[in-house]
Amino acid sequence: MTYVYMKVLESAPGRYDRGMAILTLGRLAKAHRDIAERIEPGWRVLDIGFGTGSLAVLIARCGAQVVGIDISAPMLDVAIQKTRQAGVKDSVTLREMGAVELDTAFDDATFDAVVSSLTFSELSDDEAAYTLRHCHRILKPGGLLMVADEILPDSLGGRILTWLFRLPFSALTFVLTQNTTRRVAALERRIAEAGFQVIEVKKYLLGTLRTIVAKARDETC
């Protein structure tokens, strides 16, 4: 999502879940469930860009300990309330910080999994590369990176088709939130270039929304 879009959502975070449900026809919730299904009890999980906390709640309910980071203070307030209402507050630690602070925030091999939802599409190319590099560093060898995000198809035909498909839903989301989202290009390739092995890709909405599951390679081998 664009920086301007995040500023709009920060002014009224209650719009976020409604807007994303409309834009993705409910498929974002399905992507979150697909991610949560891979979580094992006792895992330590980092949620980058937790937003309103929906994914963090699902993961905590799987028996994991979740650390979430997000730059938005209003989103933090909403997420804290959501974890309390879900009864998982003791399993979720939320911090107001950005992905660009990962280099000093966590030690190497700290997490069993790192997840994110609609976060990489907010980042510049340099920020995304930086974030992926540190995701690999803070994951245990063999740990999982699981990303749900909007993807820009590689082919021109695919881009035109998906643009036409998304147009009415983007317009409705704009009415609700005064802005829209953008899609990230070549995310699977970027993840592989950061040292991960992509092991599964699930596609929704003609492939415009994807869940990418990747395993951190053991660089000592």
N, C-alpha and C positions, 0 to 999 in steps of 0.2 A: 504494500500500500504506500501511497505517497505521503510525504511529510505533512502536507496540508491536510490530508485525510485524517491522519493521526491527531492533529491539532483540533479538528472538528470533533472527533470522537472523545478527546479528553474533555471538551467543554460539556459533553453530555454522554458519558459512558454507557448509559442505559440504552442508547441507540445501537450500540455495537452488535450485540447478539441478534437483534431483530434485523439489522441491515445485512449481516453476514448470512443469516438464514435465508433471506430473500435472494441475495446475489448468488448463493450456491445451491438454491432449491433444497436446502436441508442436507446437502451432501457433506458439508463441513462437519456436522455432527457425526456422520458415518465415518469420515476420515479419523476423527478423534477416537471413536470406538475401535477402529482398526488398529490404531497406535496402542491404545490401552490394552488390547488383547495380548500384546507381546510382552507386557510388563510382568515381572515375577515378584512375588512377595519378598520383602526384605531388600529390594533394590534401592539404590540411591539414584535419583533422577533429577536432572537439571531441565527446567522448562524455560526456554529463552523467549521472552516476549509473551508473558502469560496472559495479557489482556484482562478479561473479566474472570479468569481462573477456571474456565470450563474444563479444559484439558487437565489441569493440575488436579482438580477434584476427581475426575475419572481415574487418574493414575493412582492417587492416594487410596481410592477405594479398592484398588488391586493389591494393597498391602505394601506399597512403596513409600519411602520417605522422599518428599519432593522439595527441591529448592527452586523457586521461581524468581526470575528477574524481569523487570519492565521499567521503562523510563518514565511512565506516566503515573503521577501521584493519584489523580482521580481514579484511574484503572485499578491501582493498588487498593484503594478504599473499597471498591466494588468487589474485587477478588477476595479480600479478607472477609467481607460480609458473606460471600458465597461459600467460602470454606467453613465458616461457622454454621451456616444453615445446613450444610451437607454433613456436619458432624465429623469433619476431617481436619479441623484446625491444628490439632497436635501433630499431624503428619505432614503439614505444609509450612514451609518457611518462605516468605515473600520479601523481596528486596527491591527498593527503588534504585535501579542502576541499569546501564545500557550494555549491550553486547560488546561495545568497544572497551569495556573495562575487564574483560575476561582474562587478560594477561596477568593481572595482579590479584584477581578475586579468588581463584581456586588453584590448588596444587595439581600437579600431574596425577593422572590415573585416579581421580576422585570419584567418578560416577560410573555406574553400570549402563546408563543410557542418558542421552541428551535428546530432547524433543523441542520442536517449535511449530507454531501454527500461524501462517500468514505473517511471518516475520522477515524472511529473506527478501520478499518482494518490497520491503520498506528500505532495504539497505542498498548503498551504492556498490559497484563491483568490487572496489577495494575493501569496503566494510564486510561484504559477504566473504571474500577470500580470507580476511583476517579472522572472522568469526569461525569459519570452517576449520582453519588451522588450529585454533585454540580448542574447538570442540574435540578434535582428534587428540590433542595433548591432554585434556582433562578426562578423557574416557579411559577406562581400563582396557587393556588389550582384548580385542574381541567384543568390546562394548558396542552398543547400538546407537546410531544417529537416526532419528525418525522425524521427517519433515513433511508437513502438509502445507502446500502452497499453490497459488495460481501460477500456471506455467504458460509461457508463450511458445506455441508450436514452432518447429524448425522451418517448415515449408510455408511459402507464401499462400498457397491454397488453404492450408490448415489455419493460418492466421485469419484469413478473410472469413472462412466458415465459422470459426469460433467467435470472431468479432460480431458477426451477424446473430449468432446464437445468444451471446451475452448482452446484446444491445438493450432489449427491453428491461432486463433485470438490472443492468447498470443504471438505466434511467430511473427506475423506481428507487434504487438505493440512493441515487443522487438526490431525489426528492426528500428522502428521509434524513440524509446525513449531510447534504450540500456538497458532496464530493463523491468520488468513486475510487476503485482500486486499480492497480496496474499488475501486469503479469511479469514474472521473472524468466529470463531466457537461459537455456542451457544449464539448468540447475543440476541435473544428474551428472553432466560432465564436470562441473565445478566440484561437486562432492567427490568424484573419483580422483580429480587432480589434487585434492587435499589429503589423499592417502587412504580413502575409504574404498571398500568393496561394496558396490551396490548389489543387494541381494534380492530386492523386491520393489516393484513399482506398481501401485494401484492407481487406476485412472477413473475419474468421474467427470461427468459433464463434457463429453467429447474430448477428454484429456486435458481440459483447461485447469482442472483441479487434480492434483496428484498427491499421493502419499509415497514418499521415497524412504525405504529402509536400507541402511548401509551399516557395514561392520567395520570397526576400526582395525586396521592391520597392525600386527605386532612388528614394529620397526626394529626390534632387536634380533629378529630371525634372519 
